[in-house]
Amino acid sequence: MFSILFLASQAFDSIGQINSGSDGHDGILKPTQLGTEIDMDDHPDGIYHYSSVLIPSGYSVSFKPDANNSPVVWLVKGSCVIDGTVSVNAAPIPNNGPGRGGPGGFAGGNSGSHPSDGQGPGGGKKALTSTANSTGGGGSFGSKGGTSLAGSVYGNIYLLPLIGGSGGGGYFSNSRGGGGGGGAILIVSPETIALNGKIQAVGGWTGDAYNACGSGGGIRIVTKRIFGSGGIYAGGGGSSVNAKGGSGRIRFDVLENNFSGTISGEFSQGFQPVIIPASGQFQLAIKSIAGTPITKTSGVLASPDVIISSQQENPVSIELQCLNLPLNTAITVNAKPVNGDQLSAVGYNNTGTKESSTATVLMNLPRGGGIIYATATTSTSGQGSIGIGDDSSSYAQTGLTIYGERFAKVEVTDILGGRQSITYITDSGTRYPMVVR
């Protein structure tokens, strides 16, 4: 799991029409039972294409997670009115096991004679001893959970990729485990979202003072205008007697915010044009130059990442590590000397598997200091470019922007001494760069 910082932005007055990407094939969502649970098994990517959404007052919608534990994505073609409750809360904690996270969230740790850490990037650590005042750490997400054993804060303000909260750590002498993390939900509507009800992604509470609770989850709203006086809740589970869970994340990507209700969680607002990022944990790293491993990345010429002997003959061998890049992908290594023109050489990751491969590039390096970086580009689909008219179920793979475009390619770059960057490229050639933390 990596967190990302998007650099792309768009002036509000140039947005124009928002395209939610919905073709409406899931019809109108209007529950007919006071308590409606949506079984997500028939939507393994978690993406729903509604023509409109109406949750009446007094009605609630919750979810049974699918086998992939996908977060919930509502792409709404028309209006979205929530007067009732939409919940991706963590599940109640059973008497003989850990709490399950909401869809896209993570479970708590096991308790008993062999306790375990909470699951997820911010999972709380298990209790260290079986003494009466020893407890596990609360799950973290947008903020840190309770006790010194709490997990680490993760993710980014944009909720890209969409992800839920983490579980609390387990305790020794109780069969009831840690609380699960709140789930994650994204709601996209092209014009307005009216919210006089509730959207909830609350972390799981525990029934014992020494069991740790789950963090809140993630809630993201993308629309032109949001209004209403309801509530949006992504708080962590717990009370003063528990190891509390940290707060989740809430994100508004809206042009006009007229919402006057309650917001509970780590909140941010702006207008990020990426609705869904393309899938794939692509990574590229320069591992060695001229046989010298890269063990640090200072990025400062006064303290270089690697020093090559003056006796080294050209061409120099540069080894790269690739994750999730198809075999035989072209990888370009660029060298920019302090003085002189940039040099480039191309190699291919032809050793290993798609999940983990290596490439060796031979390059004539100039004398003196400089910067070396490597870049590779791959298709998001594995089959070349995909247009908006193709199978909409592939949004989870190809991603989607507010303009209705998918991403055709992903460009990944590793810079010695710097952060890895990823740029998503649409069919039309529009580039959406980001930095991987």
N, C-alpha and C positions, 0 to 999 in steps of 0.2 A: 504494500500500500504506500502510495506517495501522495503528498499534498502539492497543490499547484497554485501559482499566482498568475492570473491572466493579465496580459498587458493590453489586449485589444479593448477599445472603448468606442463609443459612438455618441455624437452630440444628440441631445434629445430632439432638437428640431429637425433632424434628418432621418429619424427612425422610420416614419411612414407606417404602413400597415404591418402589424405583427401577424405572422403566420405561425399558428400553433403546431402545424404539421399534421393535424388530425384529419382523417377522412371520415370520421363519424361512424365507423363500422360497428362499434359497441353500442350504438344507439343512445337513448336518453337514460341517464342515471337518475332515477326517482324512486327511492325505496318505498315499498308497500308494507313493510313490517317495521315496528318501532325500533327493534334492534336487528340490523342486517349485517351479517358477516359475509364478506366477499372472499371466496376461495380462490387464491391466486394460482392454483396449479394449472389452469387453462391459459394463463398468461406468464409463461416462464421467464420473460424479460421484464415483467412488471409494468409494461406500458399499455395503457388503455386509451382508446380513441373514442371519446364520447361526442355526440352531436350537441348535447347540453347537459348540465348538472343542476338538479334541484333537490336539496336536502331539507325537507320541511322541519319546522320547529317541533321538538319532541321526538324526532327520529334520529337514529345514530347509525353510522357506518363504520365497521371495523374490518379487519383483514386476517385471514389465515395465510401465513407466509407460504410461498412455493418452495420447491426443493432447492432452488438456487438462492433462497433468502433475498430475493430481489427487493429493492426499494419500490415504492409506489409512484408511478408517473401517470398523471391525468392530463392528456392532451385534449382540450375541449374546443370544439369547432365554433360553438356559439356562446351563450351566456352561462355563467356559473354563479349560483345562488346557494349559500350555505347558511340556513337558519337553524339547523340542528347541529349534530356533532360528527366530525370526522376524526377517527382515532387510529393512530399507529403506535399507541402506547406499548410498553413492554407488557408481557403476559403476567398474570398473577403468579406468585411463587408457590410451587407445590410444597407439601410437607416433607417430601423425600427426594428433593433434587434442586438444582439451580433454576432460576427464573429464565425463561426464554425471552430473547429480545423481540421487539416489534419488527415488522418487515424491513430488512436492510440494517437492523441492529444486531447486537451480539449478546450471547448468553452470559449469565453469571458463572462464577466458579463453583465447583463441588465443595460441599462441606462434609464433616464426619472425620473419620480416622486418617484420611488422606486428602486433605483439602487441596484445591487447585486455584490458580489465578483466574480472574474474570477474562472472558474472551474479548477480542477486538483490539484495535491499535492503542486504545487508552484503557485496557482492562486493568482493574485493581489487582494488586498482589494478594496472595493468600496470607492468612494470619501466620506469624512466625512461631508462636508458642501456643500451648493449650491452656494457658493461665486465664483466669476469669476476665481479666481486663484486656485481653489481646483480641484484636479484630483485624479483618482484612481491610484492604484499601477500597475506597469508592471508585467506581468507574469514572473516567474523564472523557471530555469531548471538547466543547468550546471553552470550558473552564475546568479546573482541577477538582477532583473529588476529595472526600474527607480522608484524614489521617495521612501519615507519612508514607504509607504504602499505596497511595492512590496512583492511578496510571498517568500517562503523559497526555497533555493537550495535543490534539492533532487536527488535521483538516485545514480549511481556509474559509475566509468570509464569504466566498462565492458559492459554497456548497457544491463545488465541482471537483471531482465527481460526487454525485449524490450518495451520501452514506449516513448510517445511523449511529447511535451511541454505543458505548462499551459497557460490559458487565462488571459488577463488583466482585471482589475476591471472597473465597470461602473461609469458613471458620472451623475449628476442630470438632467441637463436641455437639454439634447440632446437625441433623440430617437435612435441614432446610438450607439451600445454597444461597449464593449471592444473587442480587437482583440483576435482571437483564437490562440492556440499554434500550432506550426509546428507538423506534423505527424512523424511517425517512420517507418524506412525501414531497413531490413536486407537482404543482398545479399551474397549468398554462392556459390562459384564455385570451383571445385576441383583442377584446374590448374592455370588459369589466369583470371584476369579482366582487360580489356583495357578500360580506361576512358579518352577520349578526349572531351567528352561532359560535361554535368552537372548532378549532383544529388543534389536536393534541398529539404530542410525541414525548410523553413523560417516561422517565426511567422507572425501573421496578423497585418497589419497596420491599424490605424484608420483615419477617415477623419476629425477629430476635434482635436484641440490642447489639449483638456482636457480629451480626452478619452485615456485610457491606452492600450498598445499593448501587443500582445502575445509573448511568448518566442519561441526561435527556438526549433526544434524537435530533433530526434535521427536518426543517420545514422551509421550502422555497416557493415563493409566489412570483410568477411572471405574467404581467398583464399591462395594459395601458393605464387602467385606473382601478384602485381598490378602495372600497368604502364600507362603512358599517361600524357597529359598536360592540362587536363580539370579543372573542379572546383567542390568542394564539399562544400555546403553552408547550415549552420544550425544557422544562425544569428537570433536575435530577431527582431521583427518589430519595426518601429518607426524612428523618426528623432529628431533633437534638440528641436522641439516644442511639442513633445509627451512624455508621460511617456513610455520610451522604454522598450521593452521586453528583458529579459536576453538571453544569448547565449544558444543554445542547445548543445548536445554531439555528437562527432564523434569518432568512434572507428575502428582502423585497427587491425584485428587479421590475420596477414600475416607473411610469412617467408621471403619474399623478397619484399621490398618496393622501387619500381623504379618510383613512382608517383612524377611528377615534377610540378604539377598544384597548384591551390589555395585551401586552406583549411580554412574555416571560421566557427569557433565554438570551444568549449572546446575539444581539441584533445588528444587522448592517443593511444598508440600502444603496442602490445605484441603478445602473442599467447595463448588465452584462449580456451581450448578444448571443452567447452560446447557451442553448437550452440543454442539450445533452452532448457531452464530449464523446469523441470516438473511443471505442473500447480498445484495450491492449496496453499492457504495462511495458511499453517499449523502453529499452535502456541501451545505452552505448557508452563505453568507457575505454579510455586509453590506459592499458595495463602496464606497458613497458616500452621503452625506447632504447634501441641498441643493446637490448638485453638487461637494461637497468629498470627494475620495477618502480612504478610510481607509488610511493608510499605517503606522500603528502601533497596538498594542493594549495600552496600559498598564493599563487597568482601574482607574485611580486618578483621582478627580475633580480632585485638585490638578494632575494632568498629563493632561488629557482627550484622548481619542482624536480628537475632532473639535470644533472651535469654530465655531458658526454665528453669523453677523453679527446684531447686534440689529436691523438693517434688514430682515432676511429676513421675508417675509410667509408666513403659513400659507395653504394647506397646504404642507408641506415634502415634497419628493420624496426617497424612500429607494430606492436601487437595490440589488438582491440578485443574487448569482450562485449558480446551482443546478447541481449535477452529479448525473446519474442519477436525477433526479426526473421523473416523467411530466409532459408539458406540461399546463398548466391546473390544476396542483395549487394548492390554496388555501394561501397563506402568510400567517401572522399576525405582524404587527410590534407589539411591546409596548413602551411607554415608561413607566418608573417614575421619576417625579421624586423628588428628595430630600424635597421636601415636597408632598404631594398624592396623589391617587388614580392608579392605573395607567390608562393609555390604550391602546387597541388599534385597529388598522386592518388590513384584509385586502386582498391583491392576488393576482395569478396570474402564474405563469411562462409567459407566452404568446408569448415570442420565443426562437427558437433550436430546439434539438433536445432529446430526452430526455437525451442524454449531456451537453449543456451548454446551459443556457438562462438567461434573465434575467427578473426581475420588477421592476416599479416600483410602489411603494406610496405613496399620498399620505396624509399624516398631519398633524394639527394638534398641533404640539409646544408644550408650555408653556415659559415662560422659566425659566432657571436650570439647574442641573446635574441629572444623572440617568443611568439606565442604559437602553439600548435593546437588545432582543434579538428575534430572529425564529425562528419555529417552523413546521415543515411536517410533515404526516403522510401517509404513502402506504402502500398495500397491499404486502405482501411478494410476493404472487403476480401482481400486476397485474390480478387478477380478483376482488378482494375476499377475504373470509375463507375459509380452507381448514381443514377439521377433520382430526382424526387418522385418520379412516376413509378419507380420500382416498388417491390414488396416493402410495405411500411414497417413490417415486423423487424426489419434490420436497423431501425433507428438506434437500438442499443449497441450495434456494431459500428455503424457509420457516423453516428452523432447527428445533430440537428441544430440549426441556427434560427433566430427569430425571422429570418427571411425565407424560411422553408428550404434552405439548402442543406445538403448533407456534405460531410467531409469525404473527399475522394482519396486523399493522401495524408500521411503523417510524416513530418520531417523531424528527426531527432538529432541533436547536436551535443557533443561533449567537448568542453573547453578546459584545458589544463588550468588549474587554479581558479576555476569559476564553476558556476552552477550548470547543470545539464538543462537544456531548453528543449521544448517540444513545440512545433508549429503545426496546427491543423490547417489543411488547404482544401477549399471547396472545389466543386466542379468548375466554377467560373474563375478560379484562381485566387479568390480572396484568402488572405492569410490571417490566421488567428494565433499569434505567438503567446507562449506562456513560459514561466520558469518553474522547473521542478525543484522543490526545496530539499 
